[in-house]
Amino acid sequence: MPVNLIILVAAVIVAFLIFKALLNLLKTFLSTAIAIFIIVVILNILGFTPQDLMHEIVNLPQIIKHLSSGNK
């Protein structure tokens, strides 16, 4: 079996694995983007703005620290 054929087969396998990984990454990105969009739309319907959501995300470490310390 010629060496060039072995290298060609290995290159095709590596290219397929990279393509599969990129496709999985794209699916993960799209599903996350759609989930975030749906959450923002639902919050918007309930009267919350995206700025309210960002404010809570920025304050999330302090909120978690406050809740874990047991202070009320």
LINVEN-V598509 format. One record per residue. N is the residue number from 1. PHI is phi in degrees with one decimal (NA if undefined). OMEGA is omega in radians with two decimals (NA if undefined). Layout:
n->N phi->PHI omega->OMEGA
n->N phi->PHI omega->OMEGA
This chain:
n->1 phi->NA omega->-3.11
n->2 phi->-67.1 omega->-3.12
n->3 phi->-63.6 omega->-3.13
n->4 phi->-61.0 omega->3.13
n->5 phi->-67.6 omega->3.11
n->6 phi->-64.2 omega->3.13
n->7 phi->-65.2 omega->3.11
n->8 phi->-63.2 omega->3.13
n->9 phi->-64.4 omega->3.12
n->10 phi->-63.7 omega->3.13
n->11 phi->-64.9 omega->3.11
n->12 phi->-65.1 omega->3.12
n->13 phi->-64.5 omega->3.13
n->14 phi->-63.9 omega->3.12
n->15 phi->-62.2 omega->3.11
n->16 phi->-63.9 omega->3.13
n->17 phi->-64.2 omega->3.10
n->18 phi->-65.5 omega->3.11
n->19 phi->-61.5 omega->3.14
n->20 phi->-64.0 omega->3.12
n->21 phi->-65.1 omega->3.12
n->22 phi->-65.7 omega->3.10
n->23 phi->-66.0 omega->3.07
n->24 phi->-63.2 omega->3.10
n->25 phi->-63.7 omega->3.12
n->26 phi->-64.2 omega->3.11
n->27 phi->-63.1 omega->3.11
n->28 phi->-63.9 omega->3.12
n->29 phi->-61.1 omega->-3.11
n->30 phi->-66.1 omega->-3.14
n->31 phi->-66.6 omega->3.09
n->32 phi->-67.7 omega->3.13
n->33 phi->-62.9 omega->3.12
n->34 phi->-66.4 omega->3.12
n->35 phi->-63.2 omega->3.12
n->36 phi->-63.7 omega->3.12
n->37 phi->-60.6 omega->-3.14
n->38 phi->-64.6 omega->3.11
n->39 phi->-62.8 omega->-3.14
n->40 phi->-64.5 omega->3.13
n->41 phi->-64.8 omega->3.13
n->42 phi->-63.1 omega->3.11
n->43 phi->-64.4 omega->3.11
n->44 phi->-64.9 omega->3.10
n->45 phi->-63.9 omega->-3.13
n->46 phi->-79.8 omega->3.06
n->47 phi->101.9 omega->3.11
n->48 phi->-98.1 omega->3.14
n->49 phi->-96.2 omega->3.05
n->50 phi->-60.4 omega->3.09
n->51 phi->-65.9 omega->3.07
n->52 phi->-61.6 omega->3.12
n->53 phi->-63.3 omega->3.12
n->54 phi->-63.7 omega->3.11
n->55 phi->-62.1 omega->3.13
n->56 phi->-69.4 omega->3.12
n->57 phi->-65.5 omega->3.13
n->58 phi->-65.3 omega->-3.11
n->59 phi->-87.6 omega->-3.07
n->60 phi->-58.1 omega->3.11
n->61 phi->-60.7 omega->3.12
n->62 phi->-69.3 omega->3.12
n->63 phi->-65.0 omega->3.13
n->64 phi->-64.9 omega->3.11
n->65 phi->-62.4 omega->3.13
n->66 phi->-64.4 omega->-3.13
n->67 phi->-69.8 omega->-3.11
n->68 phi->-75.4 omega->3.12
n->69 phi->-78.6 omega->3.10
n->70 phi->86.4 omega->3.10
n->71 phi->-74.0 omega->3.13
n->72 phi->-119.8 omega->NA
